[in-house]
């Protein structure tokens, strides 16, 4: 009797993740016998947990904060995971534990779905220099965006990241954002500014070109003040929930052998869960 394939989410804490909702929806709609559970793993137990992943009955895993960097040395990372310096998806291939970072394609595929033609932009402005920013910059470089301005409150972090990605990435101070906005055909917020409980992001979207696209990785609230301002100006936008849904696709395919679709029904399901009081 073959064991039902199951994947898990490894995090600390991890209880509030929407990943189980997404994967259970796909398992159900595709008629696949399988499972997806949350595993709260403290940092000191990460190595043991990951090295015994298959013995615990898992065919793979998602990885979230604070373990995205730690799993790199416990697996064989692909080019994306190495370049981003973090992995969010684990799977077995030929008995070997592999890792990748699907935040890259989650971001790019969400832009393709919500704002087709966005990659005609010559210049982009990315706000924030954390792990999500790495995935965004990698994706933009992969799609041929020639000039990426990277703004961070601590300019040294932006400079470090720019050095890793080469001459197409230009660090700018937070005070210089207004000077860059008129040239940016794509604006991406990777910071937590604008999230519930966080300060708002003070950006004057009126300075952006009329053809600009605005993306925000925050998905609580679904429509951040930045996206609301961009939409009021008639700009195309891409939200954080779309990225969350799209980044889950490849992991599911690697674990369960079928490529799922991001549908309006799935989005409505997760939206309803996010807006529950």
N, C-alpha and C positions, 0 to 999 in steps of 0.2 A: 504494500500500500504506500503510494507516494504521499509525501507530506505537502500540505497546502502551502504555497509560497507566501512568505510574509516579509514585509520591510518595516523599518522603524524610523523614528526621528530621534536623534541623539542630541540632547541639549541640557543646559543647567542654568536656569529653570527652563521648562519646555511646555508647561501645561496649557499655555494660551495659544499654541500654534493652531493654524487653520489647515495644516497639511493633512491631518486625518480626514477632515471633511472633503477635501479635494480628491484624495486617492480612493476613499470609500465610494464616492460618487462614480468615479471611473470604473472601479471594480464592478459595481452594481450595473451600470449602464452597458458595459461591455460583456457582462455575463461571465466574469472571471472569478473562479474560486481563489480567494487570496485574502491577505490581511495587511493592516498597517496600524502600528501602535506607537505610542509615545514612550520613550525610555529616558527618564531623568537620570543622567550620569554625571556625578561630580568629577571635577578635573582629575583628582587623584586616582579615579577608577577608569579613566578613559582608555588607557593603553590595554588593560586587561579586557575591557568590554569589546573593543574593536578587534583585537587579535582573536577573540573567541566568537566573533559575530556569527559565523556559519554554525558553530557548535550550539549557539543559542537558537538556531532555527531560522535565521534571517538570510534572505538572498541579497540584501543590500540595505542601505540606509540613507536618509537625509541627515545633514549635520548643521546645527545652528550654533549660535553664540553660547559659550565661549570657545567652542571646539573646532572652528573652521580651519584654524592654522595648525592645531595639534594633530589632526588626522593626516596631514601631508606626509609626515615621517613614518606613519603606520601603514601607508599604502603606496601604490605606484601612481603618482599624479600624471595627468596628461598635460599638454602644453598650456592649456587654459589655466588649469589649477596652479601650475608652476608660475606662470606670468602674473596671475592675480595674487598669488601667495596665500591662497585659501581654497578649501574644497567644501562643497555643500552636498555632494552626492557620492556614495560609495556603491560599488557593485563588484561581482566576481566574474572574471573572464579567464577561462582555462585554469581555474583553481587559484588565480592570483587576485588579490584585493586591489582594485583600481579606484581612482578618484578623479573627479572633474569638478568644474564650477559652472553650474547651469544658470547662474545669475547673468552671465554674459548673454546667452541666447534668450533668456527671459526678458531682459531689457530690450534687446534688438527686435525680437519677434513681436513684442508688445507695440513698439514703435511702428513696425511694418503694418500691423493690424489696424492701429488707430490713427496713424498719420503717414500714409504711403507717400513716398517722395521726399521724406525727411532727409534722406542721405544725399540730397543734392546740395546740402549746406556746405559751404567752404569752411566756415568757422563755427565752433561750438564753445559754449561756456559751461563748465562743470563746477558746481559748488560743493565743496567738501573734499577731504583727502583721506577718507577712511577706507575700509575694505570694499564697500559698495562702489566707491569711486574707482577703485582699481578695475573692477569688473566692467564698469561703464566705459572707462577709457580704453580698455582692451577691445571691447566691442566696437567702439567708434573707430579705432585705428584699423581694425580688421575690415571695416566697411569703407575705408578710404577717406575718412574725414581728415583734411590736410592740416588744419590748425585747431588745436584744442587749448583753450585758456582754462587754467585750473586755479580757482580762488579758494582760499582757506584762511580762517582767522589767524592761524599760526602759519606764517608764510614758509617757515622752515620745513613743515610737513609737505606742503605743496611742492617745494623745491626737490625734496627727496624723491617724491613720487614722479615728478617730471624727469628727473635724472634716470629713473628706471625705465621709462617709456621712450626716451629719446627726444630729438630736437623738435618734433611736431607738437610736443606738450609744453605750454608756456605758463609758468607760475605767475600769478598776479596777487597783489594784496587785496584784502576785502574792500578797502577804500577805493580801489580802482575799478570795481565792478561796473559802475555807471559809465565809465569810459569804454568798456568792452561791449556793453549791451547793444549799441546801434549796429555792430558788425556781426552779432551772434544770430545765426539762423536756427540754432538749436540751443535751448537753455535746459540744463538738467540739475535738479536739486537732489543731492545724495545725503544731505544733512538731516538731522531730526527736527530742524526748525519748521514750524507749522504743524507739527504733530500735536495731538491732544496732550495738554499738560506742559508743552514746550513753548518758548517764545515764538512769535510769528516771524516769518522771513520777510524782511523789509527790502523788497525788490521793486523797482519802478518798471513794470512791463510795458509802459507806454514808450519806453526808450528802445524797445525791440523792433526789428523790421516787421512789416505787416505780414510777411510770409514766414515768420518764425514759428517754430514748434516748441512747446514747453512741456517738459516731462518732470514728474515729481515721484520719487520712490516711496514717499510716505503714503500709507493707505488708511490711516485712522487720524483724521476723518477722510472719507472717500474723496471728497472735493476739498482740497486744502485752499487756504486763502490765495496762494500763488496760482493754482489752477483756476479758481473762480475769477481772479483778475484777468488771466489770459483769455478765458472763455468770454468774458464781458467785452474784450477787445476783438473777439472773433478769431483768435488764434487757435490752431490745432493743438490738442493736448493729449498726453498719455499719462495714465495714473498708476499708482503703486500697486493697486489690486491686480491690474492687468499683468504687470511684471510678475507678481506672486503666482498667478495662474500659469503663465507661460513657462516660468522656470521649472515648474513641476512636471512638465511633459516628458522630458527625456529620461528622468529617473524612473518614471512609471514604465516607459518602454524598455529600459534596460532590465528592470526587475521582472516584469510580467509578460514581455514579448509582444505587446500591442501598443501602437502609438495612439494615445488618446487625443481628443479635440477639446480646445477651450471653447465652450458654447455659451450662449446667452443664458441658458438654464443654469449652468454651473456658476456663472458669475452672479446671477440673482440669488442663488443658494448661499454663496459666501457673503455677498452684500447683506443679506438678511441676518446672518450670524454676526457680522461686524457691527450692525446697528442695533442689536438687541440691548435692552437696558438691564 
